[in-house]
Amino acid sequence: MKKLLLVRIDRIGDLVLSLPVDEILGPDWSVTWAIPKNLGFLPANARPKRVFQEFGSEHKNLWVFLKFVHKLKPDVAIVFHAPWWVSLALWLARIPVRGGVFSQWHSFLFFNCGLRQKRSRGENHELEYNLELLCEVLKISKPQASPMLSLSAPG
């Protein structure tokens, strides 16, 4: 089984639009999410529940994140959105496949695959951009229909 780390460390709405991408993966993938602090209720209440770890966005969290990545030992890491130090940590941890959007200086240095996307133009839905990136990095075909996030009632 291959280990996949998916990283989305920014806002709640963007995380909601990113979580469904892992539903297109088969049972041969073990997926772990790195998400913003205090948003664990989303993957914990999603159907299916997601495995996740919360991180702050401040650069002081670099060493905590690096220790987490070393322990997880993912085969692939895909960064949908995160501060620059996350890309550095993945590179330092020598993750074999490090993918993301080629848009900022650190993405060209630390990612070894990915896409150039102009998300600011708003030509596609955020979920579509995320699916496109996931499929490009994993070299799989994009599904016909986009998955949707299902949440269970807390309690």
Disulfide bonds with the S-S distance in Angstrom:
none
